Amino acid sequence: MSATAVPIRPLRKGSVLKLWLALAVLALIAAAVAWIGTASSQFRTTPSGLQYQVLTEGTGPSPTAADVALIDYTGKLADGSIFDSTRGKQPVPMPVQGSIPGFAEGLQLMNKGATFRFRIPPELAYGEQGAGGVIPPNATLEFEVTLHEFMPMAALQGMMGPPPGAGEPSDDQPAGERN
């Protein structure tokens, strides 16, 4: 059996240029798709310096400073060591305004069901003093937080009833005014 050589037809004028242009357009499209795909993994920065990353979108309204949030969280130092976590336990109630400034600011950005990652600089965390020997001075903290629920502090206090001793006469009241 013998093979017959078939000559290659010459390329038309401009075909090589069209090929290179098509490859360039494909490369640009691939870069755009890759950039869009990583946009959600980027940290956003607030004017105060708090950095946050949305891991899971939530729905509905956001808590205010006057609310108590029911959350799960894991707190880490810059070296990745965990200093506190509620994961695998029951979610904890936390007054939004009762936490460090960066954490309180971050909670108010979230919606129910959301999971965020906060990167809190020292000036929005524990600053130069650190905390309890666990968090060193000038530490940047990273938290992964899931917001399960929130409610106004006043509503929570109403459910719990009056504080102990409320409504009882005090020793400061004259005897004739006691109930």
Backbone as ProteinMPNN parsed JSONL, in Angstrom:
{"seq_chain_A": "MSATAVPIRPLRKGSVLKLWLALAVLALIAAAVAWIGTASSQFRTTPSGLQYQVLTEGTGPSPTAADVALIDYTGKLADGSIFDSTRGKQPVPMPVQGSIPGFAEGLQLMNKGATFRFRIPPELAYGEQGAGGVIPPNATLEFEVTLHEFMPMAALQGMMGPPPGAGEPSDDQPAGERN", "coords_chain_A": {"N_chain_A": [[0.837, -1.145, 0.0], [0.556, 2.157, -0.773], [1.223, 5.516, 0.123], [-0.266, 8.519, -0.718], [0.909, 11.684, -1.219], [-0.591, 14.585, -0.1], [-0.892, 17.838, -0.979], [-0.597, 20.7, 1.197], [-2.929, 23.233, 1.467], [-2.299, 26.624, 0.795], [-2.403, 29.198, 3.317], [-4.957, 31.628, 3.603], [-4.674, 35.116, 3.003], [-4.291, 37.084, 5.865], [-5.35, 35.239, 7.625], [-3.751, 34.216, 9.71], [-3.485, 36.434, 11.364], [-6.17, 36.729, 12.153], [-6.464, 34.379, 13.616], [-4.686, 34.827, 15.785], [-5.931, 37.06, 16.946], [-8.388, 35.939, 17.729], [-7.464, 34.115, 19.67], [-6.461, 35.953, 21.551], [-8.831, 37.256, 22.338], [-10.193, 35.089, 23.514], [-8.446, 34.614, 25.677], [-8.8, 36.983, 27.145], [-11.516, 36.728, 27.849], [-11.394, 34.423, 29.444], [-9.795, 35.411, 31.557], [-11.522, 37.38, 32.595], [-13.685, 35.807, 33.511], [-12.367, 34.336, 35.48], [-11.647, 36.401, 37.251], [-14.163, 37.367, 38.056], [-15.081, 35.104, 39.344], [-13.431, 35.019, 41.601], [-14.079, 37.297, 42.959], [-15.868, 37.195, 45.104], [-14.305, 36.13, 47.098], [-12.72, 38.108, 47.989], [-11.591, 40.499, 50.394], [-13.46, 43.137, 51.759], [-13.163, 46.544, 52.733], [-14.083, 48.625, 55.392], [-14.711, 52.145, 56.156], [-13.65, 52.488, 58.74], [-11.617, 50.653, 58.904], [-12.086, 47.991, 59.309], [-11.988, 44.78, 57.907], [-13.878, 42.67, 55.84], [-15.327, 39.623, 54.664], [-17.687, 38.101, 52.672], [-18.949, 35.031, 53.17], [-21.224, 33.418, 53.116], [-24.272, 34.49, 51.937], [-26.864, 36.209, 53.671], [-30.342, 36.764, 54.603], [-32.921, 39.265, 54.833], [-33.307, 41.837, 57.409], [-30.63, 43.676, 59.091], [-28.846, 43.404, 62.225], [-28.931, 45.924, 64.852], [-27.041, 48.248, 66.89], [-28.387, 48.14, 69.295], [-29.307, 45.579, 69.591], [-29.396, 42.035, 70.424], [-27.433, 39.432, 69.355], [-27.602, 36.105, 68.103], [-25.131, 33.923, 67.715], [-22.6, 31.905, 66.04], [-19.135, 31.437, 66.287], [-15.634, 31.567, 65.4], [-12.599, 32.516, 66.634], [-9.45, 33.698, 65.63], [-5.89, 34.187, 65.835], [-3.385, 36.112, 64.025], [-1.472, 34.22, 63.285], [-2.957, 31.999, 62.866], [-3.726, 30.464, 65.015], [-6.304, 29.306, 67.113], [-8.163, 31.162, 69.409], [-10.628, 31.268, 70.616], [-13.837, 29.686, 70.385], [-17.142, 28.843, 69.339], [-18.085, 26.924, 67.763], [-19.607, 23.817, 67.036], [-20.841, 23.748, 69.422], [-23.613, 25.107, 71.292], [-25.134, 27.959, 69.71], [-24.235, 31.273, 70.774], [-25.691, 33.963, 72.662], [-25.053, 37.376, 72.09], [-24.621, 40.676, 73.029], [-24.757, 43.162, 70.611], [-23.476, 45.667, 70.804], [-21.925, 45.09, 72.961], [-19.535, 43.94, 72.396], [-16.139, 43.925, 71.046], [-15.186, 46.909, 69.2], [-14.731, 46.456, 66.342], [-15.894, 43.958, 65.922], [-18.553, 44.455, 66.638], [-19.214, 46.318, 64.654], [-18.965, 44.692, 62.378], [-20.961, 42.721, 62.833], [-23.231, 44.256, 62.419], [-23.269, 44.51, 59.702], [-24.187, 42.179, 58.71], [-26.787, 39.783, 57.713], [-29.587, 37.734, 58.752], [-28.67, 34.337, 58.87], [-26.33, 34.665, 57.474], [-22.819, 34.148, 56.853], [-19.805, 35.473, 57.717], [-16.4, 36.552, 57.351], [-14.316, 38.252, 59.444], [-11.665, 40.542, 59.565], [-10.0, 42.043, 61.942], [-8.403, 44.938, 62.781], [-5.863, 45.92, 65.233], [-6.581, 48.417, 66.455], [-9.332, 48.362, 66.395], [-9.856, 46.271, 67.942], [-8.377, 44.831, 70.645], [-6.226, 46.468, 70.972], [-3.275, 48.072, 72.261], [-3.131, 46.916, 74.787], [-3.913, 44.219, 74.652], [-5.551, 41.1, 75.575], [-6.351, 39.409, 78.433], [-4.035, 37.732, 78.52], [-4.321, 35.928, 76.492], [-4.731, 37.088, 74.016], [-2.34, 38.784, 72.344], [-0.67, 42.044, 72.705], [-1.494, 44.592, 70.302], [-2.643, 42.888, 68.367], [-3.913, 41.568, 65.338], [-7.069, 40.363, 64.685], [-8.945, 37.539, 63.517], [-12.136, 36.55, 62.66], [-14.564, 34.06, 62.06], [-17.883, 34.216, 61.496], [-21.232, 33.246, 62.066], [-24.44, 34.432, 61.748], [-27.257, 33.659, 63.386], [-29.714, 34.544, 64.456], [-31.383, 37.51, 65.696], [-32.43, 39.95, 68.125], [-34.145, 42.768, 69.612], [-32.567, 44.236, 72.458], [-34.25, 45.155, 74.505], [-36.571, 43.609, 74.146], [-35.609, 41.083, 74.767], [-34.938, 41.459, 77.454], [-37.495, 41.917, 78.436], [-38.637, 39.391, 78.139], [-37.239, 37.995, 80.01], [-38.055, 39.029, 82.381], [-38.297, 41.207, 85.308], [-35.228, 42.485, 86.735], [-33.5, 40.829, 89.475], [-34.648, 41.854, 92.649], [-35.937, 44.089, 91.725], [-38.591, 46.335, 92.158], [-38.868, 45.798, 94.834], [-38.924, 47.367, 98.051], [-36.457, 49.764, 98.838], [-33.787, 50.263, 101.183], [-33.354, 52.904, 101.342], [-35.744, 54.227, 101.135], [-38.211, 55.983, 103.029], [-39.905, 54.518, 105.865], [-42.7, 54.863, 105.858], [-43.317, 55.065, 103.17], [-42.976, 52.668, 102.026], [-44.222, 49.733, 100.362]], "CA_chain_A": [[0.0, 0.0, 0.0], [1.373, 3.363, -0.867], [0.554, 6.74, 0.576], [-0.168, 9.605, -1.672], [1.103, 12.966, -0.544], [-1.573, 15.593, -0.447], [-0.28, 19.128, -0.64], [-1.338, 21.58, 2.097], [-3.311, 24.46, 0.776], [-1.732, 27.811, 1.437], [-3.336, 29.984, 4.12], [-5.406, 32.871, 2.987], [-4.074, 36.322, 3.531], [-4.977, 37.589, 7.053], [-5.848, 34.155, 8.48], [-2.909, 34.112, 10.902], [-3.872, 37.562, 12.209], [-7.477, 36.399, 12.721], [-6.226, 33.343, 14.606], [-4.104, 35.463, 16.971], [-6.967, 37.905, 17.549], [-9.336, 35.04, 18.387], [-6.802, 33.627, 20.879], [-6.4, 37.063, 22.505], [-10.183, 37.443, 22.869], [-10.441, 33.969, 24.423], [-7.662, 34.828, 26.894], [-9.471, 38.038, 27.901], [-12.747, 36.159, 28.406], [-10.996, 33.525, 30.536], [-9.346, 36.248, 32.673], [-12.707, 38.016, 33.175], [-14.415, 34.781, 34.248], [-11.578, 34.028, 36.677], [-11.736, 37.547, 38.154], [-15.518, 37.373, 38.611], [-15.162, 33.963, 40.251], [-12.704, 35.279, 42.844], [-14.532, 38.55, 43.574], [-16.512, 36.915, 46.392], [-13.299, 35.757, 48.081], [-11.957, 39.31, 48.308], [-11.998, 41.239, 51.578], [-13.873, 44.527, 51.589], [-12.71, 47.328, 53.876], [-14.965, 49.726, 55.78], [-13.941, 53.357, 56.462], [-12.954, 52.373, 60.032], [-10.486, 49.743, 58.754], [-12.529, 46.602, 59.413], [-12.049, 44.043, 56.652], [-14.827, 41.572, 55.936], [-15.508, 38.789, 53.484], [-18.969, 37.406, 52.728], [-18.802, 33.618, 52.821], [-22.583, 32.994, 52.793], [-25.219, 35.609, 52.023], [-28.036, 36.026, 54.508], [-31.542, 37.433, 54.109], [-33.643, 40.088, 55.795], [-32.647, 43.012, 57.971], [-29.386, 43.52, 59.844], [-28.984, 43.841, 63.615], [-28.452, 47.257, 65.211], [-26.232, 48.269, 68.107], [-29.27, 47.886, 70.434], [-29.804, 44.211, 69.5], [-28.617, 40.892, 70.89], [-27.295, 38.507, 68.23], [-27.333, 34.702, 68.388], [-24.07, 33.657, 66.741], [-21.512, 30.935, 66.153], [-17.922, 32.101, 65.802], [-14.303, 31.068, 65.702], [-11.638, 33.613, 66.645], [-8.07, 33.27, 65.405], [-4.826, 35.187, 65.75], [-2.808, 36.203, 62.683], [-0.714, 33.003, 62.98], [-3.914, 30.931, 62.618], [-4.104, 29.745, 66.234], [-7.66, 29.612, 67.588], [-8.186, 31.573, 70.808], [-11.975, 31.062, 71.151], [-14.754, 29.175, 69.378], [-18.404, 28.254, 69.776], [-18.457, 25.921, 66.753], [-19.832, 22.5, 67.601], [-21.592, 23.924, 70.668], [-24.808, 25.888, 71.007], [-24.859, 29.365, 69.416], [-24.248, 32.115, 71.973], [-26.235, 35.313, 72.511], [-24.055, 38.402, 72.353], [-25.059, 42.043, 72.732], [-23.96, 43.686, 69.498], [-22.621, 46.743, 71.295], [-21.128, 44.603, 74.075], [-18.311, 43.298, 71.917], [-15.119, 44.889, 70.609], [-15.758, 47.766, 68.15], [-14.695, 45.852, 65.011], [-16.854, 42.859, 65.906], [-19.878, 45.088, 66.638], [-19.413, 46.887, 63.317], [-19.149, 43.588, 61.448], [-22.277, 42.106, 63.043], [-24.266, 45.126, 61.862], [-23.232, 44.367, 58.245], [-24.706, 40.854, 58.374], [-28.216, 39.475, 57.737], [-29.838, 36.395, 59.303], [-28.195, 33.218, 58.063], [-25.065, 34.99, 56.801], [-21.534, 33.813, 57.45], [-18.784, 36.437, 57.296], [-15.072, 36.501, 57.955], [-13.857, 39.593, 59.806], [-10.259, 40.756, 59.91], [-10.134, 43.218, 62.796], [-7.096, 45.491, 63.155], [-5.732, 46.129, 66.683], [-7.284, 49.604, 66.947], [-10.758, 48.027, 66.512], [-9.93, 45.067, 68.78], [-7.913, 45.037, 72.017], [-5.18, 47.487, 70.955], [-1.948, 47.886, 72.866], [-3.169, 46.136, 76.025], [-4.209, 42.802, 74.455], [-6.659, 40.638, 76.411], [-6.285, 38.225, 79.278], [-2.913, 36.849, 78.259], [-4.615, 35.071, 75.347], [-4.561, 37.91, 72.821], [-1.198, 39.659, 72.591], [-0.841, 43.447, 72.333], [-1.489, 44.959, 68.88], [-2.968, 41.705, 67.562], [-4.997, 41.574, 64.355], [-7.896, 39.183, 64.936], [-9.789, 37.084, 62.424], [-13.288, 35.8, 63.138], [-15.571, 33.553, 61.129], [-19.102, 34.396, 62.282], [-22.536, 32.955, 61.476], [-25.524, 35.094, 62.462], [-28.453, 32.818, 63.327], [-30.92, 35.288, 64.826], [-31.14, 38.653, 66.569], [-33.639, 40.603, 68.629], [-33.816, 43.946, 70.424], [-32.189, 43.977, 73.849], [-35.425, 45.405, 75.34], [-37.465, 42.451, 74.031], [-34.985, 39.994, 75.519], [-35.088, 41.766, 78.873], [-38.899, 41.729, 78.753], [-38.891, 37.953, 78.247], [-36.558, 37.491, 81.194], [-38.694, 39.583, 83.57], [-37.511, 42.253, 85.961], [-34.014, 41.991, 87.388], [-33.708, 40.495, 90.888], [-34.705, 43.004, 93.541], [-36.711, 45.182, 91.158], [-39.919, 46.453, 92.727], [-38.807, 45.667, 96.284], [-38.535, 48.658, 98.626], [-35.047, 49.864, 99.205], [-33.549, 50.787, 102.53], [-33.279, 54.352, 101.232], [-37.08, 54.795, 101.202], [-38.754, 56.064, 104.397], [-40.782, 53.39, 106.209], [-44.074, 55.168, 105.496], [-43.498, 55.007, 101.716], [-42.792, 51.283, 101.556], [-45.48, 49.031, 100.055]], "C_chain_A": [[0.898, 1.228, 0.0], [0.543, 4.557, -0.441], [0.775, 7.813, -0.458], [-0.053, 10.895, -0.896], [0.069, 13.954, -1.049], [-0.98, 16.934, -0.054], [-1.203, 19.942, 0.299], [-1.674, 22.845, 1.343], [-2.69, 25.638, 1.499], [-2.815, 28.551, 2.227], [-3.734, 31.242, 3.377], [-4.749, 34.043, 3.686], [-4.915, 36.812, 4.723], [-5.466, 36.511, 7.996], [-5.04, 34.028, 9.773], [-3.266, 35.234, 11.887], [-5.216, 37.283, 12.892], [-7.327, 35.339, 13.818], [-5.68, 33.947, 15.898], [-5.117, 36.364, 17.683], [-7.986, 37.051, 18.302], [-8.746, 34.484, 19.682], [-6.726, 34.715, 21.953], [-7.771, 37.308, 23.142], [-10.525, 36.319, 23.848], [-9.679, 34.134, 25.736], [-8.302, 35.908, 27.761], [-10.753, 37.525, 28.555], [-12.417, 35.249, 29.592], [-10.54, 34.32, 31.757], [-10.539, 36.903, 33.362], [-13.507, 37.018, 34.002], [-13.674, 34.435, 35.543], [-11.681, 35.163, 37.693], [-13.105, 37.595, 38.827], [-15.663, 36.243, 39.628], [-14.453, 34.19, 41.567], [-13.173, 36.541, 43.543], [-15.167, 38.295, 44.937], [-15.505, 36.523, 47.461], [-12.408, 36.935, 48.466], [-12.467, 39.931, 49.606], [-12.389, 42.649, 51.166], [-13.445, 45.271, 52.851], [-13.666, 48.481, 54.136], [-14.108, 50.965, 56.061], [-13.161, 53.272, 57.783], [-11.707, 51.495, 59.946], [-10.842, 48.283, 58.931], [-12.543, 45.983, 58.019], [-13.031, 42.889, 56.847], [-14.971, 40.89, 54.59], [-16.833, 38.046, 53.667], [-18.751, 35.971, 52.264], [-20.139, 33.028, 52.402], [-23.489, 34.196, 52.965], [-26.361, 35.23, 52.956], [-29.23, 36.722, 53.88], [-32.141, 38.281, 55.223], [-32.823, 41.238, 56.321], [-31.357, 42.654, 58.698], [-29.607, 43.961, 61.283], [-28.46, 45.265, 63.802], [-27.619, 47.152, 66.478], [-27.064, 47.931, 69.338], [-29.809, 46.458, 70.455], [-28.871, 43.227, 70.194], [-28.613, 39.886, 69.747], [-27.004, 37.104, 68.739], [-26.364, 34.225, 67.31], [-23.269, 32.409, 67.07], [-20.284, 31.658, 65.652], [-16.683, 31.297, 66.148], [-13.365, 32.249, 65.586], [-10.224, 33.087, 66.536], [-7.13, 34.464, 65.47], [-4.25, 35.159, 64.341], [-2.031, 34.943, 62.3], [-1.63, 31.792, 62.754], [-4.336, 30.17, 63.858], [-5.456, 30.239, 66.739], [-7.582, 29.994, 69.059], [-9.569, 31.413, 71.433], [-12.873, 30.553, 70.028], [-16.024, 28.647, 70.034], [-18.855, 27.179, 68.792], [-18.575, 24.553, 67.414], [-20.548, 22.547, 68.937], [-22.88, 24.644, 70.297], [-24.398, 27.306, 70.639], [-24.992, 30.193, 70.694], [-24.925, 33.452, 71.693], [-25.154, 36.323, 72.877], [-24.65, 39.776, 72.056], [-24.158, 42.623, 71.646], [-22.99, 44.739, 70.005], [-21.723, 46.285, 72.428], [-19.833, 43.946, 73.66], [-17.296, 44.368, 71.517], [-15.654, 45.68, 69.411], [-15.777, 47.139, 66.757], [-15.705, 44.728, 64.867], [-18.269, 43.421, 65.843], [-20.19, 45.675, 65.268], [-19.703, 45.783, 62.298], [-20.509, 42.924, 61.591], [-23.379, 42.928, 62.393], [-24.268, 45.129, 60.331], [-23.944, 43.097, 57.781], [-26.231, 40.829, 58.352], [-28.36, 38.086, 58.348], [-29.36, 35.325, 58.335], [-26.862, 33.454, 57.384], [-23.872, 34.445, 57.577], [-20.503, 34.75, 56.851], [-17.466, 36.066, 57.947], [-14.665, 37.951, 58.201], [-12.358, 39.553, 60.049], [-10.233, 42.099, 60.633], [-8.751, 43.716, 63.197], [-7.049, 45.811, 64.651], [-6.521, 47.325, 67.216], [-8.791, 49.4, 67.048], [-10.957, 46.779, 67.368], [-9.459, 45.432, 70.189], [-6.718, 45.971, 72.109], [-3.893, 47.082, 71.624], [-1.972, 47.004, 74.105], [-3.372, 44.644, 75.803], [-5.368, 42.392, 75.346], [-6.327, 39.345, 77.13], [-5.137, 37.274, 79.038], [-3.123, 35.931, 77.067], [-4.354, 35.82, 74.045], [-3.432, 38.898, 73.095], [-1.485, 41.114, 72.217], [-0.733, 43.644, 70.822], [-1.768, 43.777, 67.947], [-4.091, 42.017, 66.579], [-5.753, 40.264, 64.547], [-8.697, 38.823, 63.706], [-10.896, 36.212, 63.013], [-14.076, 35.289, 61.949], [-16.861, 33.473, 61.933], [-20.325, 34.017, 61.462], [-23.601, 33.6, 62.354], [-26.794, 34.262, 62.288], [-29.73, 33.629, 63.508], [-30.489, 36.533, 65.58], [-32.472, 39.231, 67.002], [-33.224, 41.82, 69.447], [-33.519, 43.553, 71.869], [-33.407, 44.144, 74.764], [-36.388, 44.217, 75.294], [-36.915, 41.274, 74.825], [-35.14, 40.232, 77.009], [-36.536, 41.589, 79.311], [-39.247, 40.263, 78.923], [-38.308, 37.385, 79.535], [-37.194, 38.011, 82.484], [-37.811, 40.622, 84.212], [-36.267, 41.671, 86.617], [-34.291, 41.696, 88.86], [-33.696, 41.763, 91.733], [-35.516, 44.155, 92.993], [-38.098, 45.175, 91.785], [-39.959, 46.264, 94.235], [-38.404, 47.002, 96.865], [-37.067, 48.644, 99.004], [-34.931, 50.419, 100.601], [-33.503, 52.305, 102.532], [-34.654, 55.001, 101.357], [-37.543, 54.874, 102.654], [-39.773, 54.961, 104.616], [-42.229, 53.645, 105.799], [-44.354, 55.05, 104.01], [-43.334, 53.598, 101.174], [-44.141, 50.647, 101.328], [-45.696, 47.884, 100.98]], "O_chain_A": [[1.893, 1.284, 0.722], [-0.674, 4.594, -0.623], [1.871, 7.979, -0.994], [-0.855, 11.156, 0.0], [-0.119, 14.133, -2.252], [-0.605, 17.131, 1.102], [-2.428, 19.872, 0.195], [-0.831, 23.445, 0.677], [-2.579, 25.618, 2.725], [-3.988, 28.534, 1.857], [-2.951, 31.831, 2.631], [-4.325, 33.94, 4.837], [-6.133, 36.94, 4.597], [-5.957, 36.83, 9.078], [-5.613, 33.756, 10.828], [-3.339, 35.007, 13.094], [-5.379, 37.571, 14.078], [-8.007, 35.411, 14.842], [-6.156, 33.619, 16.985], [-5.141, 36.409, 18.913], [-8.4, 37.414, 19.404], [-9.449, 34.39, 20.687], [-6.907, 34.428, 23.136], [-7.863, 37.541, 24.347], [-11.092, 36.582, 24.908], [-10.214, 33.824, 26.8], [-8.347, 35.769, 28.984], [-11.036, 37.863, 29.705], [-13.087, 35.303, 30.623], [-10.862, 33.945, 32.884], [-10.57, 36.978, 34.59], [-13.964, 37.357, 35.093], [-14.303, 34.261, 36.587], [-11.792, 34.899, 38.89], [-13.198, 37.835, 40.03], [-16.305, 36.42, 40.664], [-14.844, 33.598, 42.573], [-12.698, 36.833, 44.64], [-15.012, 39.115, 45.842], [-15.834, 36.581, 48.646], [-11.436, 36.757, 49.201], [-13.667, 39.885, 49.879], [-11.733, 43.273, 50.333], [-13.375, 44.675, 53.925], [-14.018, 49.224, 53.22], [-12.89, 50.842, 56.192], [-12.122, 53.917, 57.926], [-10.834, 51.575, 60.81], [-9.994, 47.414, 58.728], [-13.047, 46.582, 57.068], [-13.022, 42.218, 57.879], [-14.767, 41.489, 53.534], [-17.064, 37.432, 54.708], [-18.41, 35.728, 51.107], [-20.207, 32.239, 51.459], [-23.479, 34.847, 54.009], [-26.769, 34.071, 53.019], [-29.145, 37.214, 52.755], [-31.895, 38.041, 56.405], [-31.78, 41.582, 55.766], [-31.039, 41.481, 58.893], [-30.465, 44.805, 61.542], [-27.65, 45.748, 63.012], [-27.512, 46.077, 67.068], [-26.509, 47.478, 70.339], [-30.686, 46.151, 71.262], [-27.722, 43.54, 70.506], [-29.67, 39.527, 69.229], [-26.247, 36.93, 69.694], [-26.725, 34.132, 66.137], [-23.258, 31.926, 68.202], [-20.368, 32.419, 64.688], [-16.684, 30.467, 67.057], [-13.332, 32.917, 64.553], [-9.835, 32.157, 67.243], [-7.521, 35.599, 65.198], [-4.589, 34.28, 63.548], [-1.934, 34.622, 61.116], [-1.15, 30.691, 62.485], [-5.215, 29.311, 63.779], [-5.714, 31.442, 66.784], [-7.014, 29.261, 69.868], [-9.686, 31.419, 72.659], [-12.704, 30.929, 68.868], [-15.993, 28.082, 71.127], [-19.916, 26.584, 68.982], [-17.748, 24.179, 68.245], [-20.834, 21.505, 69.526], [-23.202, 24.776, 69.116], [-23.422, 27.821, 71.185], [-25.769, 29.852, 71.585], [-24.758, 34.018, 70.613], [-24.43, 36.144, 73.856], [-25.131, 40.014, 70.948], [-22.933, 42.575, 71.759], [-21.807, 44.704, 69.669], [-20.829, 47.031, 72.827], [-19.101, 43.44, 74.511], [-17.562, 45.564, 71.635], [-16.498, 45.169, 68.674], [-16.773, 47.285, 66.049], [-16.306, 44.564, 63.805], [-19.099, 42.923, 65.082], [-21.31, 45.542, 64.776], [-20.588, 45.928, 61.455], [-21.148, 42.596, 60.591], [-24.349, 42.373, 61.876], [-25.178, 45.692, 59.722], [-24.265, 42.956, 56.601], [-26.888, 41.719, 58.892], [-27.383, 37.345, 58.453], [-29.614, 35.398, 57.133], [-26.312, 32.537, 56.775], [-23.918, 34.301, 58.799], [-20.342, 34.816, 55.632], [-17.423, 35.362, 58.956], [-14.669, 38.772, 57.284], [-11.849, 38.622, 60.672], [-10.418, 43.153, 60.024], [-8.006, 43.007, 63.873], [-8.1, 45.96, 65.275], [-7.074, 47.257, 68.313], [-9.47, 50.18, 67.716], [-12.076, 46.286, 67.509], [-10.084, 46.26, 70.853], [-6.237, 46.245, 73.209], [-3.47, 45.927, 71.571], [-0.955, 46.403, 74.452], [-3.035, 43.855, 76.686], [-6.102, 43.254, 75.83], [-6.057, 38.319, 76.506], [-5.267, 36.087, 79.338], [-2.199, 35.223, 76.667], [-3.821, 35.255, 73.09], [-3.549, 39.75, 73.974], [-2.441, 41.388, 71.491], [0.026, 42.946, 70.149], [-1.191, 43.685, 66.864], [-5.088, 42.646, 66.934], [-5.154, 39.189, 64.569], [-9.086, 39.7, 62.935], [-10.635, 35.268, 63.76], [-14.24, 35.992, 60.952], [-16.933, 32.754, 62.93], [-20.45, 34.412, 60.303], [-23.66, 33.347, 63.557], [-27.339, 34.169, 61.188], [-30.711, 33.422, 62.793], [-29.355, 36.61, 66.055], [-33.499, 39.039, 66.35], [-32.09, 41.898, 69.921], [-34.147, 42.65, 72.423], [-33.584, 43.364, 75.7], [-36.965, 43.861, 76.322], [-37.668, 40.552, 75.479], [-35.444, 39.3, 77.755], [-36.79, 41.158, 80.435], [-40.072, 39.922, 79.771], [-38.823, 36.411, 80.083], [-36.907, 37.496, 83.564], [-36.711, 40.898, 83.734], [-36.252, 40.504, 87.008], [-35.224, 42.259, 89.434], [-32.844, 42.634, 91.556], [-35.77, 45.118, 93.715], [-38.711, 44.117, 91.926], [-40.983, 46.541, 94.861], [-37.617, 47.72, 96.249], [-36.523, 47.627, 99.434], [-35.885, 50.985, 101.135], [-33.601, 52.931, 103.587], [-34.744, 56.193, 101.65], [-37.304, 53.949, 103.431], [-40.43, 54.517, 103.674], [-42.923, 52.701, 105.421], [-45.515, 54.945, 103.614], [-43.534, 53.364, 99.982], [-45.108, 50.974, 102.016], [-46.701, 47.182, 100.869]]}, "name": "protein", "num_of_chains": 1, "seq": "MSATAVPIRPLRKGSVLKLWLALAVLALIAAAVAWIGTASSQFRTTPSGLQYQVLTEGTGPSPTAADVALIDYTGKLADGSIFDSTRGKQPVPMPVQGSIPGFAEGLQLMNKGATFRFRIPPELAYGEQGAGGVIPPNATLEFEVTLHEFMPMAALQGMMGPPPGAGEPSDDQPAGERN"}
